[in-house]
């Protein structure tokens, strides 16, 4: 079956495969220009495991010791050690920190009693490891320092500059079947001399004769890559996330780098800049994929900027990492685990706690040049289906059940209250449908949807204003829970034959969020988002007053000195008619639509214990009359939040600063009645300048929303 699934390794160029047919020889010296000036002697092998093996034999011969102590980081791949295990070598697995650097607080003390003969320092994923402590230990104990730069294609600052030996693995980075490079430096801690290198030459020559066996490895590799180039690939069978290390006897491969690898490397080296340039971009692309696939499993990039080998992601626990690993592979994306820890480490999780934790909480993705993100779309659709399979949606019929969840929402807004929905139904004939969204059975989000059916056709249009309300905190998930909940709601809309869904989501204006909305099929409408600001009411009254803008505070004090009287009508039971009259006059004089009279009446009629309509009237006397009235203000209190809905002042009221006194009184009333948040009810780009300046004087914390989006089914 033809497919274009991403491969774990880069594929050779067809032109290169044609070129090597006419290229009969490549000198080893012609392959070394990438490492020019960083070494004194060089040797090519099939794999880096041979480099470690050769170094150990060389060290034994020079020291005339029967047994060597080889210091290896505990977070290291067991496969690379299998040849060393055939020698009389004692491993000491030293601890590393989360960045792969030696844990200096421990190893210096240990080195005083358990001196190494060889110290292996690993530059994980191309990030230079701190080498000062390792160099000091090697100088004090007479050990050789070996830099493992297998995750780096060529020398960079901090890599290949301190070791006696430096090992590279070009086959991990470019399209060649094999190839490992060992460099010898005279300037390392041991000060290796040319005489010692002559002994090394003899060791390598003997091993070449001993292991000079014909191998089909490179031919098999070539045939596989040709088939992959033409889209013929095996089914993606992925390994268990927490599998144990493979036994050493399962590995077998030649000693020398193959002729095929040398010929291909000649041409691959010409593209090194292109290869390195794409890695940063691909790392960012994978980061976006991980961030948008599972809100319950936050993955942070390791290293924090970008890798020179694989894009690594760290998760908080094994379950989260395994979940994403499985989802990726089932969707055809080649996620990997690394490394296969040595049995000495896995059998002693108490002493190697961090290494075991890193192994079980990290996964890796390829960033080679053949990672084509244009072709990932199909896999991403599979991922979304996998994610949605864990989500379900249930309709909520009763106010009691709705409020049992709604009260647990940390951030509430007016338009997603039960009472607001009921008011829209009474005043404007909307059908109201309410939903609970769950992930893996855990309540996650609430939606209140307004629907109007189109007669005869049996289809409807639906609107969600500032949903969903989240029952679970997003943490650092960057709104992925909300986006996944919206994806589930979109699926439900299609199932219910709503031919259009319009959403003004409770989400900030963010490129990644808007990209996700576009991928769901939504298109942004050209209108102003319902931005506003929240005033925290957790401080005492004096502190709230001092946080006000000085000019705003002066206006308030002026109104108070003029003895503006505030009359509070909780529930608008006494003065609703007066409010409606004042509001209608303001609508006519200022030429705006605002909220309809029917909607205001419906809000009053739909009050409950958790939803109150508060009317504040300002006058210049103790009695409210047509001549004494200065203004009116309405707030709605729902749960722990109050929202400023309507503000009205006449000419006398403006002179007396009644608007400031009214709003301040409403704020204090909200605080005294259990509100901890006061929403200013709109502070957007289209808010009239005078009103905007008035609201900004409260110094509330602004919030911004992504605006309205529409999807047609």
Beta strands, then each sheet from edge to edge (+ up, - down):
strand 1: 41-45
strand 2: 68-73
strand 3: 89-94
strand 4: 118-122
strand 5: 144-148
strand 6: 165-168
strand 7: 180-184
strand 8: 300-302
strand 9: 310-314
strand 10: 362-366
strand 11: 391-396
strand 12: 431-439
strand 13: 442-454
strand 14: 459-465
strand 15: 469-470
strand 16: 498-504
strand 17: 523-524
strand 18: 532-536
strand 19: 565-570
strand 20: 611-619
strand 21: 629-638
strand 22: 641-649
strand 23: 677-679
strand 24: 701-703
strand 25: 709-712
sheet 1: 1+ 7- 6+ 5+ 4+ 2+ 3+
sheet 2: 8+ 9- 10+
sheet 3: 11+ 12- 13+ 14- 16- 25+ 17-
sheet 4: 11+ 12- 13+ 15-
sheet 5: 19+ 20- 21+ 22- 23- 18+ 24-
end
